[in-house]
Amino acid sequence: MATRREFVQKTALGAAGLTIGAKGLSSVLNAKSYSRIPGANDRVRVGIVGYSDRFRGALSPAFLSLAKEMNFEFTAVSDLWSLRREAAAKFYKDKGINLRLARNNDELWEGKDTDAVFVSTPDFSHALVTADAVKAGRDVYCEKPFAETMADARYTRKAVEESGKIVQIGSQRRSAPNYIAANEYLRSGKFGKIVMVEMSWNVNQPGRWRRPDVVPLLKEADTDWKRYQQNRPIAAFDPRKYLEFRLFWPYSSGIPGQWMAHQIDTVHWFTGLSHPNSVAANGGIYLWKDGRSNYDTMTAVMDYGDPKNPDLNFQVVYTSRFTNSAGGTKELYYSNGGMLNLDTNKITSEGGLQEGDAKPMNMKANLLEPYELPSMRIETSANTGGDPMTTAHVRNWMECVRNRTKPHADVVAGYNHSIATIMCTAALRTGEKASFDEKNQEVLAGGKVFQY
């Protein structure tokens, strides 16, 4: 097993190594890829990387509901914690599925019983695990956020693109009929120029991302704490940072990576823009003072624009809190003629230019025609089992594994939402306005490269 130092060096130098040997490495990886492409009638064997709450509550039900129709099956599970490996074995055995149990991903890759994997590990590890998976010849469904640092994002995007593997990022809005219809409507030109976007994700859940019943069960001897930390700073064993990772930077950015990643992805999708030009943000731990380091409340203001296209200049305001649920989850797009509301799935003339205000300026009223999108609501509860949006997204991944076409949320979509969320994290953590260095693909805060 590689030492921690070797792992960190591998991660830090990985991009350079890929560049130096790009042609040869690409050939090797593509050969692996082709050897693992299933035939039209072959059963696709899928491994579980991280038997997490998200996996159990949403991804597994979605997969199992489609497995027979799509001719897919679960064959193995990798989880560092022995308790979760055993829980997975029991759960699936009761369903007539016998899983091979791997103590870590090296053991999973060594087996010949997986063609693809779900990656549902802690936020900070998604990118590097995905890179390892595609290098091992597997297609991947990777939960969002794709990456929490630009170094991890760059390294993994390059690995995915050179591998030729199918990678779907868990930005499931891209497979939802209401969002697909909204994208088509906006791109048709009927909406007009986007002038502002307001987004929110509000809950009143002191237990959100807490695991008080499970934390006492985790013992260091039952897992691999060094391997868990990957390339994060070495720290003493802490079961909360293992199981409640969403509350602790740099294991998670919290709100930006968990919630904003979903919503800001729609901005990129609908407009074709890759990332904000700048982000200013503020937040704090205002109520739930339980030892967490990630904020329970935040607001970000993001400037988007394309110098070559003035119709793509607008502002996004993003707010989120754990401490009061008023407002719920909202995604509101505004033009001079009205509003697109992805909560109600309606396009209306609300706020549009009225005749009385237009006439003194020798202008005409600008009011959108009412239009209704297909209905599908977002679940904001912690456990989204049975979520039709996730099921549609898993189906799209399965189809793409079969026909080797680009999935709805490919690695570029994940890379781009990561730029936005990292910019937000940088602004929150430093108090400086964040920007993006296109040449070096780095997030800057106060003109300096942002690092944890």
Phi, psi and omega per residue, in radians:
M1 nan 2.392 -3.127
A2 -1.140 2.526 3.076
T3 -1.300 2.889 3.116
R4 -1.056 -0.738 3.141
R5 -1.043 -0.774 -3.138
E6 -1.094 -0.682 3.140
F7 -1.113 -0.806 -3.134
V8 -1.098 -0.741 3.122
Q9 -1.103 -0.700 3.126
K10 -1.063 -0.765 -3.138
T11 -1.160 -0.788 -3.089
A12 -1.154 -0.643 -3.051
L13 -1.736 -0.002 -3.035
G14 -1.006 -0.777 -3.105
A15 -1.084 -0.728 3.125
A16 -1.126 -0.728 3.133
G17 -1.073 -0.698 3.125
L18 -1.147 -0.641 -3.126
T19 -1.196 -0.777 -3.077
I20 -1.071 -0.754 -3.069
G21 -1.948 0.618 -2.970
A22 -1.001 -0.849 -3.044
K23 -1.131 -0.857 -3.120
G24 -1.144 -0.752 -3.122
L25 -1.134 -0.719 -3.138
S26 -1.050 -0.708 -3.133
S27 -1.116 -0.759 3.137
V28 -1.095 -0.819 -3.095
L29 -1.132 -0.721 -3.133
N30 -1.170 -0.609 3.076
A31 -1.087 -0.748 3.077
K32 -1.064 -0.769 -3.093
S33 -1.034 -0.878 -3.087
Y34 -1.105 -0.611 -3.116
S35 -1.185 -0.354 -3.098
R36 -1.821 -0.032 3.135
I37 -1.177 2.119 -3.112
P38 -1.295 2.581 3.032
G39 -1.263 2.972 -3.050
A40 -1.025 -0.540 -3.079
N41 -1.878 0.031 -3.125
D42 -1.340 2.560 3.033
R43 -1.359 2.321 3.129
V44 -1.592 2.166 -3.072
R45 -1.695 2.224 -2.974
V46 -2.125 2.331 3.061
G47 -1.765 2.686 3.123
I48 -1.848 2.051 3.085
V49 -1.892 1.723 -3.100
G50 1.706 1.683 3.128
Y51 -1.489 1.222 -2.970
S52 -1.616 3.035 3.075
D53 -1.059 -0.779 3.132
R54 -1.065 -0.726 -3.141
F55 -1.133 -0.850 -3.098
R56 -1.129 -0.668 -3.013
G57 -1.445 -0.445 -3.024
A58 -2.318 -0.893 -3.032
L59 -1.217 -0.774 3.138
S60 -1.101 -0.851 3.087
P61 -1.024 -0.696 3.123
A62 -1.085 -0.840 -3.123
F63 -1.075 -0.837 -3.090
L64 -1.115 -0.550 3.130
S65 -1.225 -0.341 -3.085
L66 -1.918 -0.241 -2.924
A67 -1.014 -0.803 -3.093
K68 -1.146 -0.828 -3.131
E69 -1.049 -0.731 -3.047
M70 -1.604 -0.087 -3.130
N71 1.073 0.904 3.040
F72 -2.049 2.737 3.072
E73 -2.632 2.626 2.982
F74 -1.434 2.367 -3.127
T75 -2.225 -0.359 -3.048
A76 -2.728 2.778 3.070
V77 -2.401 2.393 3.030
S78 -2.066 2.158 3.046
D79 -2.657 2.368 -3.090
L80 -1.181 -0.451 -3.061
W81 -1.637 2.124 -3.090
S82 -1.023 -0.622 -3.121
L83 -1.077 -0.709 -3.125
R84 -1.295 -0.616 3.057
R85 -1.043 -0.792 -3.121
E86 -1.163 -0.660 3.114
A87 -1.123 -0.706 3.109
A88 -1.113 -0.778 -3.133
A89 -1.020 -0.768 -3.128
K90 -1.181 -0.798 -3.088
F91 -1.022 -0.828 -3.060
Y92 -1.381 -0.513 3.071
K93 -1.089 -0.657 3.093
D94 -1.114 -0.333 3.091
K95 -1.736 0.143 3.117
G96 1.438 0.334 -3.119
I97 -2.019 2.114 3.111
N98 -1.730 2.042 -3.110
L99 -1.735 2.480 2.915
R100 -1.376 2.353 -3.094
L101 -1.764 2.177 3.112
A102 -1.985 2.319 -3.137
R103 -1.278 -0.359 3.120
N104 -2.784 3.080 -3.052
N105 -1.258 -0.491 3.064
D106 -1.031 -0.740 3.096
E107 -1.157 -0.606 3.117
L108 -1.143 -0.812 -3.103
W109 -1.145 -0.545 -3.107
E110 -1.139 -0.487 3.113
G111 -1.274 2.810 -3.126
K112 -1.935 0.437 -2.997
D113 -1.962 0.296 3.090
T114 -2.377 2.361 3.046
D115 -1.794 -0.387 -3.053
A116 -2.668 2.867 -3.141
V117 -2.504 2.656 2.850
F118 -1.614 2.291 3.040
V119 -1.881 1.885 -3.130
S120 -2.335 1.014 -3.121
T121 -1.742 -3.133 3.064
P122 -0.996 2.666 -2.993
D123 -0.852 -0.836 -3.009
F124 -1.172 -0.306 -3.052
S125 -1.741 -0.107 -3.087
H126 -0.939 -0.873 -3.025
A127 -1.110 -0.909 -3.051
L128 -1.166 -0.615 3.077
V129 -1.156 -0.693 3.099
T130 -1.097 -0.726 3.097
A131 -1.047 -0.792 3.114
D132 -1.078 -0.688 -3.097
A133 -1.137 -0.805 -3.114
V134 -1.218 -0.571 3.068
K135 -1.158 -0.493 3.090
A136 -1.501 0.097 3.034
G137 1.536 0.308 -3.117
R138 -1.822 2.493 2.882
D139 -1.291 2.759 -2.980
V140 -2.431 2.387 2.804
Y141 -1.865 1.943 -3.033
C142 -1.923 2.132 3.076
E143 -1.061 2.658 3.037
K144 -1.516 2.796 -0.027
P145 -1.256 2.606 3.141
F146 -1.079 -0.830 -3.117
A147 -2.646 2.648 3.112
E148 -1.901 -0.054 3.018
T149 -2.402 2.656 -3.137
M150 -1.210 -0.562 3.113
A151 -1.057 -0.790 3.125
D152 -1.164 -0.686 -3.121
A153 -1.118 -0.822 -3.121
R154 -1.102 -0.809 -3.100
Y155 -1.031 -0.795 -3.045
T156 -1.343 -0.665 3.086
R157 -1.015 -0.774 3.137
K158 -1.094 -0.755 3.133
A159 -1.078 -0.751 -3.133
V160 -1.138 -0.828 -3.072
E161 -1.159 -0.556 3.112
E162 -1.401 -0.329 -3.078
S163 -1.442 -0.472 -3.039
G164 1.306 0.191 -3.104
K165 -1.469 2.758 3.087
I166 -1.483 2.112 3.107
V167 -2.230 2.103 3.051
Q168 -1.872 2.198 3.046
I169 -1.543 2.510 -3.031
G170 -1.307 0.777 3.046
S171 -1.633 1.345 -2.899
Q172 -1.222 -0.232 3.051
R173 -0.997 -0.505 -3.103
R174 -1.191 -0.215 3.100
S175 -1.902 0.109 -3.092
A176 -1.601 2.357 -3.064
P177 -1.072 -0.597 3.138
N178 -1.202 -0.663 3.116
Y179 -1.269 -0.654 3.077
I180 -1.073 -0.759 3.122
A181 -1.157 -0.680 3.111
A182 -1.099 -0.726 3.111
N183 -1.060 -0.783 -3.136
E184 -1.123 -0.703 -3.131
Y185 -1.140 -0.831 -3.125
L186 -1.088 -0.720 -3.109
R187 -1.295 -0.289 3.106
S188 -1.242 -0.332 -3.103
G189 1.612 -0.140 -3.100
K190 -1.127 -0.533 -3.081
F191 -1.314 -0.521 -3.041
G192 1.544 -2.981 -3.114
K193 -1.196 2.256 2.993
I194 -1.203 2.196 3.138
V195 -1.855 -0.380 3.129
M196 -2.926 2.644 3.055
V197 -2.267 2.296 3.050
E198 -2.042 2.250 -3.121
M199 -2.299 2.515 3.087
S200 -2.569 2.707 3.039
W201 -2.564 1.750 -3.022
N202 -2.116 2.312 3.051
V203 -2.369 2.899 3.005
N204 -2.219 1.375 -2.960
Q205 -2.390 1.596 3.124
P206 -1.060 -0.385 -3.137
G207 -1.634 0.019 -3.120
R208 -1.070 2.195 -3.139
W209 1.246 0.117 3.028
R210 -1.641 2.607 3.112
R211 -2.357 1.049 -3.033
P212 -1.098 -0.475 -3.131
D213 -1.414 -0.357 -3.035
V214 -1.790 -0.587 -3.094
V215 -0.889 -0.776 -3.126
P216 -1.128 -0.306 -3.098
L217 -1.417 -0.364 -3.051
L218 -1.454 2.101 3.076
K219 -2.002 2.501 -3.079
E220 -1.010 -0.597 -3.116
A221 -1.171 -0.304 -3.087
D222 -1.680 0.091 3.138
T223 -2.507 -2.952 3.128
D224 -2.233 1.520 -3.025
W225 -1.103 -0.682 3.140
K226 -1.117 -0.770 3.135
R227 -1.173 -0.655 3.114
Y228 -0.987 -0.744 -3.039
Q229 -1.240 -0.268 -3.115
Q230 0.819 -2.086 -3.077
N231 -1.770 0.306 3.057
R232 -1.369 2.803 -3.140
P233 -0.978 2.434 -3.131
I234 -1.071 2.287 -3.129
A235 -2.462 2.748 3.093
A236 -1.174 2.649 3.137
F237 -0.945 2.316 3.137
D238 -2.558 1.863 -3.098
P239 -1.063 -0.458 3.110
R240 -1.205 -0.705 -3.137
K241 -1.260 -0.292 3.067
Y242 -1.463 -0.828 -3.024
L243 -1.735 -0.445 3.117
E244 -1.990 0.673 -3.001
F245 -0.992 -0.503 -3.092
R246 -1.120 -0.261 -3.132
L247 -1.589 -0.094 -2.951
F248 -2.287 2.094 2.963
W249 -1.437 2.406 0.184
P250 -1.734 0.431 3.066
Y251 -1.382 -0.369 3.080
S252 -2.814 2.643 3.013
S253 -1.517 -0.085 -3.131
G254 1.341 -2.170 -3.046
I255 -0.966 -0.831 -3.122
P256 -0.999 -0.846 -3.097
G257 -1.313 -0.582 -3.088
Q258 -1.408 -0.798 -3.007
W259 -1.951 -0.836 -3.126
M260 -1.073 -0.571 3.141
A261 -0.973 -0.695 3.104
H262 -1.153 -0.869 -2.964
Q263 -1.327 -0.678 -3.126
I264 -1.235 -0.428 3.075
D265 -1.040 -0.600 3.132
T266 -1.175 -0.587 3.101
V267 -1.071 -0.803 3.132
H268 -1.109 -0.747 -3.108
W269 -1.130 -0.850 -3.062
F270 -1.201 -0.506 -3.032
T271 -1.861 -0.350 -3.041
G272 1.404 0.067 3.079
L273 -1.428 2.589 -3.034
S274 -1.577 -0.513 -3.028
H275 -2.977 2.898 3.062
P276 -1.207 2.758 2.971
N277 -1.368 -0.648 3.122
S278 -2.682 2.741 3.106
V279 -2.429 2.247 2.952
A280 -2.018 2.383 -3.053
A281 -2.626 2.707 3.068
N282 -2.600 2.707 3.129
G283 -3.081 -3.092 3.138
G284 -3.067 3.061 3.024
I285 -1.731 1.652 -2.975
Y286 -1.660 -0.373 -3.102
L287 -2.364 -0.894 -3.009
W288 -1.504 1.373 -3.092
K289 -1.563 1.369 -3.043
D290 -2.026 0.356 -3.134
G291 1.690 -0.084 -3.135
R292 -1.173 2.776 3.038
S293 -1.975 -0.253 3.062
N294 -1.551 2.583 -2.963
Y295 -1.282 2.611 3.030
D296 -1.648 -0.095 3.134
T297 -2.616 2.410 3.102
M298 -2.745 2.734 3.019
T299 -2.417 2.359 3.100
A300 -2.249 2.477 3.049
V301 -2.078 2.115 -3.033
M302 -2.094 2.319 3.089
D303 -1.758 2.166 3.078
Y304 -1.991 2.573 3.087
G305 3.129 2.754 3.084
D306 -2.261 1.988 -3.108
P307 -0.973 -0.447 -3.108
K308 -1.516 -0.177 -3.083
N309 -2.470 1.674 -3.102
P310 -1.121 -0.244 3.088
D311 -1.347 -0.055 3.130
L312 -2.041 0.722 3.057
N313 -2.058 2.114 -3.092
F314 -2.868 3.020 -3.139
Q315 -2.030 2.520 3.008
V316 -2.045 2.255 3.025
V317 -1.973 2.149 -3.090
Y318 -2.085 2.196 3.093
T319 -2.239 2.584 3.122
S320 -2.733 2.491 3.083
R321 -2.630 2.637 3.046
F322 -1.650 -0.123 -2.803
T323 -1.809 -0.143 3.090
N324 -2.829 2.254 -2.993
S325 -1.589 0.025 -3.131
A326 -0.967 2.351 -3.125
G327 1.655 -0.488 3.092
G328 0.966 -2.468 3.135
T329 -1.782 2.130 -3.096
K330 -2.291 2.507 2.970
E331 -2.433 1.830 -3.035
L332 -2.082 2.126 3.089
Y333 -1.882 2.276 -3.086
Y334 -2.001 2.441 2.899
S335 -2.200 3.089 3.106
N336 -1.139 -0.320 -3.089
G337 -1.748 -0.119 -3.129
G338 2.762 -2.604 -2.964
M339 -2.504 2.460 2.955
L340 -1.848 2.097 -3.051
N341 -2.001 1.919 -3.105
L342 -1.543 0.189 2.940
D343 -1.601 -0.819 3.111
T344 -1.554 -0.228 -3.066
N345 1.059 0.668 3.140
K346 -2.219 2.523 2.988
I347 -1.895 2.166 -3.068
T348 -2.313 3.009 3.093
S349 -1.549 0.156 -3.097
E350 -0.964 2.207 -3.141
G351 1.430 -0.040 -3.112
G352 -1.220 2.902 -3.070
L353 -1.243 2.008 -3.132
Q354 -1.454 2.736 -3.099
E355 -1.028 -0.704 -3.110
G356 -1.103 -0.555 3.118
D357 -1.489 -0.442 -3.092
A358 -1.433 -0.639 -3.003
K359 -1.033 -0.792 3.142
P360 -1.025 -0.385 3.131
M361 -1.749 0.251 -3.103
N362 0.972 0.658 3.096
M363 -1.988 2.912 3.080
K364 -1.802 2.699 3.054
A365 -1.006 2.586 3.126
N366 -2.292 1.703 -3.056
L367 -2.281 2.118 -3.130
L368 -1.150 2.555 2.994
E369 -1.283 2.371 3.118
P370 -1.021 2.452 -3.127
Y371 -2.620 2.433 -3.096
E372 -2.029 2.255 3.108
L373 -1.486 2.798 3.003
P374 -0.959 2.582 -3.031
S375 -1.583 2.272 2.975
M376 -2.864 2.151 -3.080
R377 -1.735 2.700 3.095
I378 -1.542 2.337 3.029
E379 -1.481 2.278 3.114
T380 -1.911 0.027 3.088
S381 -1.240 2.812 -3.065
A382 -1.142 -0.554 -3.076
N383 -2.019 2.014 -3.030
T384 -1.890 0.694 3.105
G385 -1.008 2.400 3.138
G386 1.387 0.164 -3.128
D387 -1.139 2.037 -3.101
P388 -1.134 -0.469 3.125
M389 -1.171 -0.768 3.102
T390 -1.120 -0.713 3.129
T391 -1.070 -0.751 3.112
A392 -1.095 -0.649 -3.113
H393 -1.246 -0.702 3.076
V394 -1.117 -0.706 3.101
R395 -1.047 -0.779 3.126
N396 -1.033 -0.719 3.098
W397 -1.090 -0.811 3.140
M398 -1.022 -0.780 3.128
E399 -1.057 -0.718 -3.111
C400 -1.248 -0.582 3.025
V401 -1.074 -0.653 3.127
R402 -1.219 -0.882 -2.981
N403 -1.755 0.033 3.058
R404 1.023 0.727 3.063
T405 -1.933 2.913 -3.082
K406 -1.219 2.262 3.115
P407 -1.322 2.968 -3.107
H408 -1.039 -0.677 -3.113
A409 -2.120 1.477 -3.071
D410 -1.424 -3.049 -3.056
V411 -1.121 -0.524 3.119
V412 -1.170 -0.704 3.084
A413 -1.053 -0.744 3.106
G414 -1.148 -0.717 3.115
Y415 -1.056 -0.767 -3.084
N416 -1.213 -0.718 3.101
H417 -1.159 -0.500 3.108
S418 -1.168 -0.679 3.085
I419 -0.988 -0.835 -3.099
A420 -1.110 -0.774 -3.097
T421 -1.250 -0.594 3.090
I422 -1.211 -0.666 3.049
M423 -1.051 -0.746 3.116
C424 -1.111 -0.790 3.116
T425 -1.055 -0.733 3.134
A426 -1.067 -0.766 3.130
A427 -1.139 -0.717 3.127
L428 -1.130 -0.767 -3.003
R429 -1.349 -0.516 -3.058
T430 -1.840 -0.349 -3.043
G431 1.354 0.112 -3.136
E432 -1.836 2.689 3.035
K433 -1.193 2.379 -3.127
A434 -1.733 2.551 3.067
S435 -2.400 3.140 -3.099
F436 -2.253 2.245 3.109
D437 -1.562 1.773 -3.074
E438 -1.081 -0.732 -3.068
K439 -1.065 -0.827 -3.071
N440 -1.720 -0.014 -3.132
Q441 0.907 0.931 -3.141
E442 -2.212 2.524 2.995
V443 -1.496 2.273 3.136
L444 -1.954 2.487 3.020
A445 -2.257 2.074 -3.052
G446 1.084 0.495 3.119
G447 1.465 -0.039 -3.123
K448 -1.956 2.580 3.111
V449 -1.070 2.249 -3.124
F450 -1.435 2.223 3.083
Q451 -2.408 2.619 3.112
Y452 -1.309 nan nan
